[in-house]
Amino acid sequence: TLSPLDMAPVYDSVRRTGRAVVVHEAHRSFGVGAEVAAAVAEHCFYSLEAPVLRVCGYDTPYPLSRIEHEWLPTVDRVLDAVDQAVAF
């Protein structure tokens, strides 16, 4: 569930790896992913070795169903963000 969201495992992972990539299907701004990224930055700031990255839908109106696959996060976008976080 998203509420309440158990952030302790997330913080443990970030402290162990020094990195975080948040993936969600909603818009980039004002979503759950933004809240998770903010919480990670707030609670794990000194453990981070790279910026918290978000992979999500674009900040545009939700598209028609026949083209939503172009709007939603893809495996390639997620892997690009992971590569960017590791290479930082």
PDB file of N, CA, C and O in Angstrom, chain B, residues numbered from 101:
ATOM      1  N   THR B 101       0.829  -1.183   0.000  1.00  0.00           N
ATOM      2  CA  THR B 101       0.000   0.000   0.000  1.00  0.00           C
ATOM      3  C   THR B 101       0.875   1.248   0.000  1.00  0.00           C
ATOM      4  O   THR B 101       2.057   1.188   0.337  1.00  0.00           O
ATOM      5  N   LEU B 102       0.304   2.343  -0.369  1.00  0.00           N
ATOM      6  CA  LEU B 102       1.033   3.603  -0.375  1.00  0.00           C
ATOM      7  C   LEU B 102       0.829   4.394   0.905  1.00  0.00           C
ATOM      8  O   LEU B 102       1.596   5.307   1.210  1.00  0.00           O
ATOM      9  N   SER B 103      -0.204   4.039   1.650  1.00  0.00           N
ATOM     10  CA  SER B 103      -0.430   4.762   2.892  1.00  0.00           C
ATOM     11  C   SER B 103      -0.890   3.780   3.949  1.00  0.00           C
ATOM     12  O   SER B 103      -1.993   3.250   3.819  1.00  0.00           O
ATOM     13  N   PRO B 104      -0.139   3.512   4.958  1.00  0.00           N
ATOM     14  CA  PRO B 104       1.191   4.079   5.222  1.00  0.00           C
ATOM     15  C   PRO B 104       2.264   3.357   4.406  1.00  0.00           C
ATOM     16  O   PRO B 104       2.196   2.147   4.189  1.00  0.00           O
ATOM     17  N   LEU B 105       3.235   4.116   3.969  1.00  0.00           N
ATOM     18  CA  LEU B 105       4.343   3.572   3.192  1.00  0.00           C
ATOM     19  C   LEU B 105       5.514   3.341   4.141  1.00  0.00           C
ATOM     20  O   LEU B 105       5.967   4.269   4.811  1.00  0.00           O
ATOM     21  N   ASP B 106       5.997   2.121   4.198  1.00  0.00           N
ATOM     22  CA  ASP B 106       7.112   1.779   5.079  1.00  0.00           C
ATOM     23  C   ASP B 106       8.416   2.203   4.403  1.00  0.00           C
ATOM     24  O   ASP B 106       8.928   1.509   3.525  1.00  0.00           O
ATOM     25  N   MET B 107       8.937   3.336   4.821  1.00  0.00           N
ATOM     26  CA  MET B 107      10.136   3.887   4.195  1.00  0.00           C
ATOM     27  C   MET B 107      11.435   3.313   4.764  1.00  0.00           C
ATOM     28  O   MET B 107      12.494   3.510   4.168  1.00  0.00           O
ATOM     29  N   ALA B 108      11.386   2.617   5.887  1.00  0.00           N
ATOM     30  CA  ALA B 108      12.612   2.087   6.505  1.00  0.00           C
ATOM     31  C   ALA B 108      13.412   1.201   5.550  1.00  0.00           C
ATOM     32  O   ALA B 108      14.629   1.369   5.468  1.00  0.00           O
ATOM     33  N   PRO B 109      12.786   0.260   4.820  1.00  0.00           N
ATOM     34  CA  PRO B 109      13.578  -0.537   3.875  1.00  0.00           C
ATOM     35  C   PRO B 109      14.174   0.309   2.740  1.00  0.00           C
ATOM     36  O   PRO B 109      15.271   0.029   2.257  1.00  0.00           O
ATOM     37  N   VAL B 110      13.449   1.329   2.332  1.00  0.00           N
ATOM     38  CA  VAL B 110      13.965   2.222   1.291  1.00  0.00           C
ATOM     39  C   VAL B 110      15.205   2.952   1.799  1.00  0.00           C
ATOM     40  O   VAL B 110      16.221   3.007   1.107  1.00  0.00           O
ATOM     41  N   TYR B 111      15.123   3.509   3.002  1.00  0.00           N
ATOM     42  CA  TYR B 111      16.266   4.221   3.589  1.00  0.00           C
ATOM     43  C   TYR B 111      17.446   3.280   3.779  1.00  0.00           C
ATOM     44  O   TYR B 111      18.588   3.659   3.517  1.00  0.00           O
ATOM     45  N   ASP B 112      17.183   2.061   4.231  1.00  0.00           N
ATOM     46  CA  ASP B 112      18.268   1.084   4.405  1.00  0.00           C
ATOM     47  C   ASP B 112      18.970   0.799   3.085  1.00  0.00           C
ATOM     48  O   ASP B 112      20.197   0.723   3.031  1.00  0.00           O
ATOM     49  N   SER B 113      18.192   0.642   2.030  1.00  0.00           N
ATOM     50  CA  SER B 113      18.767   0.367   0.715  1.00  0.00           C
ATOM     51  C   SER B 113      19.596   1.541   0.214  1.00  0.00           C
ATOM     52  O   SER B 113      20.689   1.353  -0.321  1.00  0.00           O
ATOM     53  N   VAL B 114      19.078   2.750   0.387  1.00  0.00           N
ATOM     54  CA  VAL B 114      19.806   3.937  -0.067  1.00  0.00           C
ATOM     55  C   VAL B 114      21.099   4.112   0.728  1.00  0.00           C
ATOM     56  O   VAL B 114      22.136   4.466   0.168  1.00  0.00           O
ATOM     57  N   ARG B 115      21.031   3.864   2.022  1.00  0.00           N
ATOM     58  CA  ARG B 115      22.252   3.982   2.835  1.00  0.00           C
ATOM     59  C   ARG B 115      23.282   2.921   2.440  1.00  0.00           C
ATOM     60  O   ARG B 115      24.485   3.167   2.520  1.00  0.00           O
ATOM     61  N   ARG B 116      22.820   1.754   2.017  1.00  0.00           N
ATOM     62  CA  ARG B 116      23.721   0.684   1.614  1.00  0.00           C
ATOM     63  C   ARG B 116      24.328   0.935   0.227  1.00  0.00           C
ATOM     64  O   ARG B 116      25.513   0.681   0.012  1.00  0.00           O
ATOM     65  N   THR B 117      23.515   1.433  -0.710  1.00  0.00           N
ATOM     66  CA  THR B 117      23.981   1.605  -2.091  1.00  0.00           C
ATOM     67  C   THR B 117      24.433   3.015  -2.420  1.00  0.00           C
ATOM     68  O   THR B 117      25.249   3.210  -3.321  1.00  0.00           O
ATOM     69  N   GLY B 118      23.911   4.004  -1.700  1.00  0.00           N
ATOM     70  CA  GLY B 118      24.239   5.397  -1.980  1.00  0.00           C
ATOM     71  C   GLY B 118      23.480   5.975  -3.154  1.00  0.00           C
ATOM     72  O   GLY B 118      23.790   7.069  -3.624  1.00  0.00           O
ATOM     73  N   ARG B 119      22.483   5.241  -3.630  1.00  0.00           N
ATOM     74  CA  ARG B 119      21.754   5.675  -4.816  1.00  0.00           C
ATOM     75  C   ARG B 119      20.270   5.341  -4.699  1.00  0.00           C
ATOM     76  O   ARG B 119      19.877   4.446  -3.951  1.00  0.00           O
ATOM     77  N   ALA B 120      19.449   6.085  -5.459  1.00  0.00           N
ATOM     78  CA  ALA B 120      18.007   5.804  -5.509  1.00  0.00           C
ATOM     79  C   ALA B 120      17.464   6.205  -6.872  1.00  0.00           C
ATOM     80  O   ALA B 120      17.735   7.297  -7.372  1.00  0.00           O
ATOM     81  N   VAL B 121      16.699   5.309  -7.457  1.00  0.00           N
ATOM     82  CA  VAL B 121      15.958   5.587  -8.684  1.00  0.00           C
ATOM     83  C   VAL B 121      14.501   5.267  -8.375  1.00  0.00           C
ATOM     84  O   VAL B 121      14.165   4.128  -8.053  1.00  0.00           O
ATOM     85  N   VAL B 122      13.645   6.267  -8.473  1.00  0.00           N
ATOM     86  CA  VAL B 122      12.227   6.114  -8.163  1.00  0.00           C
ATOM     87  C   VAL B 122      11.471   6.012  -9.489  1.00  0.00           C
ATOM     88  O   VAL B 122      11.604   6.873 -10.358  1.00  0.00           O
ATOM     89  N   VAL B 123      10.679   4.953  -9.630  1.00  0.00           N
ATOM     90  CA  VAL B 123       9.911   4.728 -10.859  1.00  0.00           C
ATOM     91  C   VAL B 123       8.430   4.681 -10.511  1.00  0.00           C
ATOM     92  O   VAL B 123       8.020   3.942  -9.617  1.00  0.00           O
ATOM     93  N   HIS B 124       7.639   5.464 -11.211  1.00  0.00           N
ATOM     94  CA  HIS B 124       6.186   5.392 -11.065  1.00  0.00           C
ATOM     95  C   HIS B 124       5.521   5.883 -12.337  1.00  0.00           C
ATOM     96  O   HIS B 124       6.132   6.601 -13.129  1.00  0.00           O
ATOM     97  N   GLU B 125       4.268   5.495 -12.530  1.00  0.00           N
ATOM     98  CA  GLU B 125       3.571   5.772 -13.780  1.00  0.00           C
ATOM     99  C   GLU B 125       2.897   7.132 -13.830  1.00  0.00           C
ATOM    100  O   GLU B 125       2.486   7.569 -14.904  1.00  0.00           O
ATOM    101  N   ALA B 126       2.776   7.797 -12.722  1.00  0.00           N
ATOM    102  CA  ALA B 126       2.073   9.080 -12.695  1.00  0.00           C
ATOM    103  C   ALA B 126       2.936  10.192 -13.282  1.00  0.00           C
ATOM    104  O   ALA B 126       4.072   9.961 -13.698  1.00  0.00           O
ATOM    105  N   HIS B 127       2.383  11.391 -13.307  1.00  0.00           N
ATOM    106  CA  HIS B 127       3.120  12.567 -13.759  1.00  0.00           C
ATOM    107  C   HIS B 127       4.376  12.746 -12.919  1.00  0.00           C
ATOM    108  O   HIS B 127       4.437  12.274 -11.784  1.00  0.00           O
ATOM    109  N   ARG B 128       5.367  13.418 -13.465  1.00  0.00           N
ATOM    110  CA  ARG B 128       6.615  13.640 -12.755  1.00  0.00           C
ATOM    111  C   ARG B 128       6.422  14.522 -11.523  1.00  0.00           C
ATOM    112  O   ARG B 128       6.980  14.243 -10.462  1.00  0.00           O
ATOM    113  N   SER B 129       5.643  15.571 -11.664  1.00  0.00           N
ATOM    114  CA  SER B 129       5.464  16.536 -10.573  1.00  0.00           C
ATOM    115  C   SER B 129       4.291  16.157  -9.677  1.00  0.00           C
ATOM    116  O   SER B 129       3.265  15.656 -10.139  1.00  0.00           O
ATOM    117  N   PHE B 130       4.472  16.408  -8.387  1.00  0.00           N
ATOM    118  CA  PHE B 130       3.392  16.329  -7.402  1.00  0.00           C
ATOM    119  C   PHE B 130       2.831  14.927  -7.194  1.00  0.00           C
ATOM    120  O   PHE B 130       1.692  14.781  -6.751  1.00  0.00           O
ATOM    121  N   GLY B 131       3.604  13.905  -7.504  1.00  0.00           N
ATOM    122  CA  GLY B 131       3.120  12.546  -7.330  1.00  0.00           C
ATOM    123  C   GLY B 131       3.790  11.837  -6.166  1.00  0.00           C
ATOM    124  O   GLY B 131       4.596  12.419  -5.440  1.00  0.00           O
ATOM    125  N   VAL B 132       3.448  10.596  -6.008  1.00  0.00           N
ATOM    126  CA  VAL B 132       4.018   9.783  -4.948  1.00  0.00           C
ATOM    127  C   VAL B 132       5.527   9.652  -5.138  1.00  0.00           C
ATOM    128  O   VAL B 132       6.279   9.666  -4.163  1.00  0.00           O
ATOM    129  N   GLY B 133       5.969   9.524  -6.379  1.00  0.00           N
ATOM    130  CA  GLY B 133       7.400   9.417  -6.644  1.00  0.00           C
ATOM    131  C   GLY B 133       8.164  10.640  -6.186  1.00  0.00           C
ATOM    132  O   GLY B 133       9.282  10.521  -5.685  1.00  0.00           O
ATOM    133  N   ALA B 134       7.579  11.810  -6.351  1.00  0.00           N
ATOM    134  CA  ALA B 134       8.221  13.042  -5.889  1.00  0.00           C
ATOM    135  C   ALA B 134       8.322  13.054  -4.374  1.00  0.00           C
ATOM    136  O   ALA B 134       9.317  13.523  -3.821  1.00  0.00           O
ATOM    137  N   GLU B 135       7.302  12.543  -3.699  1.00  0.00           N
ATOM    138  CA  GLU B 135       7.325  12.470  -2.241  1.00  0.00           C
ATOM    139  C   GLU B 135       8.365  11.471  -1.755  1.00  0.00           C
ATOM    140  O   GLU B 135       9.071  11.737  -0.783  1.00  0.00           O
ATOM    141  N   VAL B 136       8.466  10.330  -2.418  1.00  0.00           N
ATOM    142  CA  VAL B 136       9.477   9.335  -2.044  1.00  0.00           C
ATOM    143  C   VAL B 136      10.871   9.904  -2.270  1.00  0.00           C
ATOM    144  O   VAL B 136      11.747   9.752  -1.419  1.00  0.00           O
ATOM    145  N   ALA B 137      11.087  10.559  -3.408  1.00  0.00           N
ATOM    146  CA  ALA B 137      12.394  11.159  -3.702  1.00  0.00           C
ATOM    147  C   ALA B 137      12.746  12.228  -2.677  1.00  0.00           C
ATOM    148  O   ALA B 137      13.894  12.308  -2.240  1.00  0.00           O
ATOM    149  N   ALA B 138      11.781  13.046  -2.290  1.00  0.00           N
ATOM    150  CA  ALA B 138      12.033  14.091  -1.293  1.00  0.00           C
ATOM    151  C   ALA B 138      12.359  13.480   0.066  1.00  0.00           C
ATOM    152  O   ALA B 138      13.255  13.955   0.762  1.00  0.00           O
ATOM    153  N   ALA B 139      11.643  12.440   0.440  1.00  0.00           N
ATOM    154  CA  ALA B 139      11.902  11.781   1.726  1.00  0.00           C
ATOM    155  C   ALA B 139      13.285  11.140   1.741  1.00  0.00           C
ATOM    156  O   ALA B 139      13.992  11.212   2.746  1.00  0.00           O
ATOM    157  N   VAL B 140      13.670  10.518   0.642  1.00  0.00           N
ATOM    158  CA  VAL B 140      15.002   9.916   0.562  1.00  0.00           C
ATOM    159  C   VAL B 140      16.073  10.996   0.668  1.00  0.00           C
ATOM    160  O   VAL B 140      17.050  10.834   1.399  1.00  0.00           O
ATOM    161  N   ALA B 141      15.894  12.086  -0.050  1.00  0.00           N
ATOM    162  CA  ALA B 141      16.874  13.180   0.005  1.00  0.00           C
ATOM    163  C   ALA B 141      16.946  13.782   1.403  1.00  0.00           C
ATOM    164  O   ALA B 141      18.023  14.167   1.860  1.00  0.00           O
ATOM    165  N   GLU B 142      15.822  13.863   2.075  1.00  0.00           N
ATOM    166  CA  GLU B 142      15.782  14.451   3.415  1.00  0.00           C
ATOM    167  C   GLU B 142      16.424  13.544   4.459  1.00  0.00           C
ATOM    168  O   GLU B 142      17.166  14.021   5.317  1.00  0.00           O
ATOM    169  N   HIS B 143      16.149  12.253   4.398  1.00  0.00           N
ATOM    170  CA  HIS B 143      16.600  11.335   5.436  1.00  0.00           C
ATOM    171  C   HIS B 143      17.938  10.663   5.144  1.00  0.00           C
ATOM    172  O   HIS B 143      18.581  10.150   6.060  1.00  0.00           O
ATOM    173  N   CYS B 144      18.366  10.659   3.890  1.00  0.00           N
ATOM    174  CA  CYS B 144      19.594   9.943   3.525  1.00  0.00           C
ATOM    175  C   CYS B 144      20.600  10.849   2.813  1.00  0.00           C
ATOM    176  O   CYS B 144      21.470  10.358   2.093  1.00  0.00           O
ATOM    177  N   PHE B 145      20.491  12.144   3.003  1.00  0.00           N
ATOM    178  CA  PHE B 145      21.308  13.102   2.251  1.00  0.00           C
ATOM    179  C   PHE B 145      22.793  12.768   2.309  1.00  0.00           C
ATOM    180  O   PHE B 145      23.461  12.763   1.275  1.00  0.00           O
ATOM    181  N   TYR B 146      23.316  12.492   3.483  1.00  0.00           N
ATOM    182  CA  TYR B 146      24.749  12.273   3.628  1.00  0.00           C
ATOM    183  C   TYR B 146      25.190  10.893   3.138  1.00  0.00           C
ATOM    184  O   TYR B 146      26.389  10.635   3.029  1.00  0.00           O
ATOM    185  N   SER B 147      24.252  10.015   2.845  1.00  0.00           N
ATOM    186  CA  SER B 147      24.580   8.692   2.305  1.00  0.00           C
ATOM    187  C   SER B 147      24.538   8.664   0.781  1.00  0.00           C
ATOM    188  O   SER B 147      25.065   7.738   0.164  1.00  0.00           O
ATOM    189  N   LEU B 148      23.918   9.665   0.172  1.00  0.00           N
ATOM    190  CA  LEU B 148      23.759   9.670  -1.282  1.00  0.00           C
ATOM    191  C   LEU B 148      25.075   9.950  -1.990  1.00  0.00           C
ATOM    192  O   LEU B 148      25.798  10.884  -1.645  1.00  0.00           O
ATOM    193  N   GLU B 149      25.370   9.124  -2.982  1.00  0.00           N
ATOM    194  CA  GLU B 149      26.549   9.322  -3.822  1.00  0.00           C
ATOM    195  C   GLU B 149      26.167   9.837  -5.204  1.00  0.00           C
ATOM    196  O   GLU B 149      27.037  10.134  -6.022  1.00  0.00           O
ATOM    197  N   ALA B 150      24.870   9.941  -5.464  1.00  0.00           N
ATOM    198  CA  ALA B 150      24.347  10.431  -6.736  1.00  0.00           C
ATOM    199  C   ALA B 150      22.987  11.073  -6.451  1.00  0.00           C
ATOM    200  O   ALA B 150      22.364  10.774  -5.432  1.00  0.00           O
ATOM    201  N   PRO B 151      22.528  11.944  -7.335  1.00  0.00           N
ATOM    202  CA  PRO B 151      21.201  12.533  -7.138  1.00  0.00           C
ATOM    203  C   PRO B 151      20.109  11.461  -7.185  1.00  0.00           C
ATOM    204  O   PRO B 151      20.258  10.439  -7.855  1.00  0.00           O
ATOM    205  N   VAL B 152      19.029  11.702  -6.478  1.00  0.00           N
ATOM    206  CA  VAL B 152      17.864  10.811  -6.569  1.00  0.00           C
ATOM    207  C   VAL B 152      17.230  11.060  -7.932  1.00  0.00           C
ATOM    208  O   VAL B 152      16.888  12.196  -8.262  1.00  0.00           O
ATOM    209  N   LEU B 153      17.074  10.005  -8.719  1.00  0.00           N
ATOM    210  CA  LEU B 153      16.510  10.139 -10.057  1.00  0.00           C
ATOM    211  C   LEU B 153      15.089   9.595 -10.088  1.00  0.00           C
ATOM    212  O   LEU B 153      14.756   8.644  -9.381  1.00  0.00           O
ATOM    213  N   ARG B 154      14.258  10.216 -10.922  1.00  0.00           N
ATOM    214  CA  ARG B 154      12.869   9.777 -11.073  1.00  0.00           C
ATOM    215  C   ARG B 154      12.609   9.425 -12.529  1.00  0.00           C
ATOM    216  O   ARG B 154      12.986  10.163 -13.439  1.00  0.00           O
ATOM    217  N   VAL B 155      11.961   8.289 -12.732  1.00  0.00           N
ATOM    218  CA  VAL B 155      11.516   7.863 -14.053  1.00  0.00           C
ATOM    219  C   VAL B 155      10.005   7.715 -13.941  1.00  0.00           C
ATOM    220  O   VAL B 155       9.506   6.908 -13.157  1.00  0.00           O
ATOM    221  N   CYS B 156       9.286   8.499 -14.729  1.00  0.00           N
ATOM    222  CA  CYS B 156       7.839   8.514 -14.580  1.00  0.00           C
ATOM    223  C   CYS B 156       7.194   9.011 -15.863  1.00  0.00           C
ATOM    224  O   CYS B 156       7.864   9.203 -16.878  1.00  0.00           O
ATOM    225  N   GLY B 157       5.887   9.215 -15.804  1.00  0.00           N
ATOM    226  CA  GLY B 157       5.193   9.798 -16.938  1.00  0.00           C
ATOM    227  C   GLY B 157       5.603  11.253 -17.097  1.00  0.00           C
ATOM    228  O   GLY B 157       6.182  11.852 -16.190  1.00  0.00           O
ATOM    229  N   TYR B 158       5.302  11.804 -18.241  1.00  0.00           N
ATOM    230  CA  TYR B 158       5.684  13.187 -18.526  1.00  0.00           C
ATOM    231  C   TYR B 158       4.695  14.166 -17.890  1.00  0.00           C
ATOM    232  O   TYR B 158       3.569  13.791 -17.561  1.00  0.00           O
ATOM    233  N   ASP B 159       5.111  15.398 -17.722  1.00  0.00           N
ATOM    234  CA  ASP B 159       4.246  16.438 -17.157  1.00  0.00           C
ATOM    235  C   ASP B 159       3.342  17.013 -18.250  1.00  0.00           C
ATOM    236  O   ASP B 159       3.422  18.191 -18.599  1.00  0.00           O
ATOM    237  N   THR B 160       2.512  16.171 -18.757  1.00  0.00           N
ATOM    238  CA  THR B 160       1.530  16.542 -19.782  1.00  0.00           C
ATOM    239  C   THR B 160       0.211  15.871 -19.408  1.00  0.00           C
ATOM    240  O   THR B 160       0.199  14.983 -18.556  1.00  0.00           O
ATOM    241  N   PRO B 161      -0.887  16.270 -20.018  1.00  0.00           N
ATOM    242  CA  PRO B 161      -2.126  15.535 -19.767  1.00  0.00           C
ATOM    243  C   PRO B 161      -1.969  14.068 -20.169  1.00  0.00           C
ATOM    244  O   PRO B 161      -1.244  13.742 -21.109  1.00  0.00           O
ATOM    245  N   TYR B 162      -2.654  13.198 -19.445  1.00  0.00           N
ATOM    246  CA  TYR B 162      -2.578  11.769 -19.753  1.00  0.00           C
ATOM    247  C   TYR B 162      -3.076  11.538 -21.177  1.00  0.00           C
ATOM    248  O   TYR B 162      -4.122  12.062 -21.559  1.00  0.00           O
ATOM    249  N   PRO B 163      -2.334  10.756 -21.965  1.00  0.00           N
ATOM    250  CA  PRO B 163      -2.685  10.600 -23.382  1.00  0.00           C
ATOM    251  C   PRO B 163      -3.835   9.617 -23.604  1.00  0.00           C
ATOM    252  O   PRO B 163      -4.287   8.936 -22.684  1.00  0.00           O
ATOM    253  N   LEU B 164      -4.278   9.569 -24.824  1.00  0.00           N
ATOM    254  CA  LEU B 164      -5.286   8.594 -25.230  1.00  0.00           C
ATOM    255  C   LEU B 164      -4.707   7.190 -25.057  1.00  0.00           C
ATOM    256  O   LEU B 164      -3.492   7.004 -25.117  1.00  0.00           O
ATOM    257  N   SER B 165      -5.562   6.225 -24.849  1.00  0.00           N
ATOM    258  CA  SER B 165      -5.097   4.869 -24.544  1.00  0.00           C
ATOM    259  C   SER B 165      -4.248   4.261 -25.653  1.00  0.00           C
ATOM    260  O   SER B 165      -3.364   3.454 -25.367  1.00  0.00           O
ATOM    261  N   ARG B 166      -4.489   4.622 -26.894  1.00  0.00           N
ATOM    262  CA  ARG B 166      -3.725   4.001 -27.982  1.00  0.00           C
ATOM    263  C   ARG B 166      -2.268   4.480 -28.041  1.00  0.00           C
ATOM    264  O   ARG B 166      -1.447   3.857 -28.714  1.00  0.00           O
ATOM    265  N   ILE B 167      -1.938   5.575 -27.348  1.00  0.00           N
ATOM    266  CA  ILE B 167      -0.544   6.031 -27.342  1.00  0.00           C
ATOM    267  C   ILE B 167       0.045   6.133 -25.931  1.00  0.00           C
ATOM    268  O   ILE B 167       1.124   6.695 -25.746  1.00  0.00           O
ATOM    269  N   GLU B 168      -0.668   5.586 -24.936  1.00  0.00           N
ATOM    270  CA  GLU B 168      -0.160   5.702 -23.575  1.00  0.00           C
ATOM    271  C   GLU B 168       1.159   4.960 -23.376  1.00  0.00           C
ATOM    272  O   GLU B 168       1.928   5.316 -22.483  1.00  0.00           O
ATOM    273  N   HIS B 169       1.438   3.941 -24.183  1.00  0.00           N
ATOM    274  CA  HIS B 169       2.704   3.212 -24.052  1.00  0.00           C
ATOM    275  C   HIS B 169       3.910   4.116 -24.331  1.00  0.00           C
ATOM    276  O   HIS B 169       5.013   3.831 -23.864  1.00  0.00           O
ATOM    277  N   GLU B 170       3.714   5.182 -25.072  1.00  0.00           N
ATOM    278  CA  GLU B 170       4.797   6.135 -25.328  1.00  0.00           C
ATOM    279  C   GLU B 170       4.965   7.120 -24.169  1.00  0.00           C
ATOM    280  O   GLU B 170       6.007   7.765 -24.050  1.00  0.00           O
ATOM    281  N   TRP B 171       3.970   7.235 -23.339  1.00  0.00           N
ATOM    282  CA  TRP B 171       3.972   8.181 -22.222  1.00  0.00           C
ATOM    283  C   TRP B 171       4.487   7.541 -20.938  1.00  0.00           C
ATOM    284  O   TRP B 171       5.166   8.193 -20.145  1.00  0.00           O
ATOM    285  N   LEU B 172       4.169   6.281 -20.734  1.00  0.00           N
ATOM    286  CA  LEU B 172       4.555   5.578 -19.510  1.00  0.00           C
ATOM    287  C   LEU B 172       6.049   5.275 -19.496  1.00  0.00           C
ATOM    288  O   LEU B 172       6.672   5.212 -20.556  1.00  0.00           O
ATOM    289  N   PRO B 173       6.637   5.087 -18.310  1.00  0.00           N
ATOM    290  CA  PRO B 173       8.051   4.720 -18.234  1.00  0.00           C
ATOM    291  C   PRO B 173       8.308   3.398 -18.958  1.00  0.00           C
ATOM    292  O   PRO B 173       7.494   2.476 -18.909  1.00  0.00           O
ATOM    293  N   THR B 174       9.428   3.331 -19.612  1.00  0.00           N
ATOM    294  CA  THR B 174       9.809   2.103 -20.318  1.00  0.00           C
ATOM    295  C   THR B 174      11.023   1.482 -19.641  1.00  0.00           C
ATOM    296  O   THR B 174      11.709   2.122 -18.844  1.00  0.00           O
ATOM    297  N   VAL B 175      11.267   0.244 -19.972  1.00  0.00           N
ATOM    298  CA  VAL B 175      12.435  -0.442 -19.427  1.00  0.00           C
ATOM    299  C   VAL B 175      13.708   0.304 -19.816  1.00  0.00           C
ATOM    300  O   VAL B 175      14.625   0.426 -19.003  1.00  0.00           O
ATOM    301  N   ASP B 176      13.773   0.800 -21.039  1.00  0.00           N
ATOM    302  CA  ASP B 176      14.965   1.527 -21.482  1.00  0.00           C
ATOM    303  C   ASP B 176      15.185   2.798 -20.670  1.00  0.00           C
ATOM    304  O   ASP B 176      16.318   3.125 -20.318  1.00  0.00           O
ATOM    305  N   ARG B 177      14.103   3.516 -20.371  1.00  0.00           N
ATOM    306  CA  ARG B 177      14.239   4.741 -19.555  1.00  0.00           C
ATOM    307  C   ARG B 177      14.688   4.408 -18.136  1.00  0.00           C
ATOM    308  O   ARG B 177      15.493   5.134 -17.552  1.00  0.00           O
ATOM    309  N   VAL B 178      14.177   3.326 -17.586  1.00  0.00           N
ATOM    310  CA  VAL B 178      14.583   2.916 -16.240  1.00  0.00           C
ATOM    311  C   VAL B 178      16.054   2.518 -16.238  1.00  0.00           C
ATOM    312  O   VAL B 178      16.811   2.944 -15.364  1.00  0.00           O
ATOM    313  N   LEU B 179      16.462   1.709 -17.204  1.00  0.00           N
ATOM    314  CA  LEU B 179      17.858   1.278 -17.269  1.00  0.00           C
ATOM    315  C   LEU B 179      18.805   2.443 -17.519  1.00  0.00           C
ATOM    316  O   LEU B 179      19.919   2.454 -16.996  1.00  0.00           O
ATOM    317  N   ASP B 180      18.380   3.421 -18.309  1.00  0.00           N
ATOM    318  CA  ASP B 180      19.204   4.624 -18.519  1.00  0.00           C
ATOM    319  C   ASP B 180      19.410   5.385 -17.207  1.00  0.00           C
ATOM    320  O   ASP B 180      20.508   5.869 -16.931  1.00  0.00           O
ATOM    321  N   ALA B 181      18.348   5.487 -16.403  1.00  0.00           N
ATOM    322  CA  ALA B 181      18.458   6.168 -15.116  1.00  0.00           C
ATOM    323  C   ALA B 181      19.370   5.396 -14.173  1.00  0.00           C
ATOM    324  O   ALA B 181      20.161   6.004 -13.452  1.00  0.00           O
ATOM    325  N   VAL B 182      19.277   4.089 -14.165  1.00  0.00           N
ATOM    326  CA  VAL B 182      20.155   3.265 -13.316  1.00  0.00           C
ATOM    327  C   VAL B 182      21.599   3.445 -13.754  1.00  0.00           C
ATOM    328  O   VAL B 182      22.482   3.628 -12.916  1.00  0.00           O
ATOM    329  N   ASP B 183      21.850   3.396 -15.061  1.00  0.00           N
ATOM    330  CA  ASP B 183      23.214   3.606 -15.568  1.00  0.00           C
ATOM    331  C   ASP B 183      23.733   4.977 -15.171  1.00  0.00           C
ATOM    332  O   ASP B 183      24.892   5.114 -14.780  1.00  0.00           O
ATOM    333  N   GLN B 184      22.888   5.988 -15.268  1.00  0.00           N
ATOM    334  CA  GLN B 184      23.284   7.351 -14.897  1.00  0.00           C
ATOM    335  C   GLN B 184      23.608   7.444 -13.410  1.00  0.00           C
ATOM    336  O   GLN B 184      24.576   8.103 -13.031  1.00  0.00           O
ATOM    337  N   ALA B 185      22.817   6.799 -12.569  1.00  0.00           N
ATOM    338  CA  ALA B 185      23.075   6.826 -11.125  1.00  0.00           C
ATOM    339  C   ALA B 185      24.357   6.103 -10.769  1.00  0.00           C
ATOM    340  O   ALA B 185      25.110   6.561  -9.910  1.00  0.00           O
ATOM    341  N   VAL B 186      24.614   4.985 -11.417  1.00  0.00           N
ATOM    342  CA  VAL B 186      25.828   4.217 -11.129  1.00  0.00           C
ATOM    343  C   VAL B 186      27.070   4.944 -11.630  1.00  0.00           C
ATOM    344  O   VAL B 186      28.122   4.886 -10.993  1.00  0.00           O
ATOM    345  N   ALA B 187      26.957   5.626 -12.763  1.00  0.00           N
ATOM    346  CA  ALA B 187      28.117   6.292 -13.351  1.00  0.00           C
ATOM    347  C   ALA B 187      28.413   7.646 -12.720  1.00  0.00           C
ATOM    348  O   ALA B 187      29.461   8.230 -12.996  1.00  0.00           O
ATOM    349  N   PHE B 188      27.526   8.157 -11.886  1.00  0.00           N
ATOM    350  CA  PHE B 188      27.706   9.486 -11.315  1.00  0.00           C
ATOM    351  C   PHE B 188      28.952   9.541 -10.456  1.00  0.00           C
ATOM    352  O   PHE B 188      29.266  10.588  -9.890  1.00  0.00           O
TER     353      PHE B 188
END
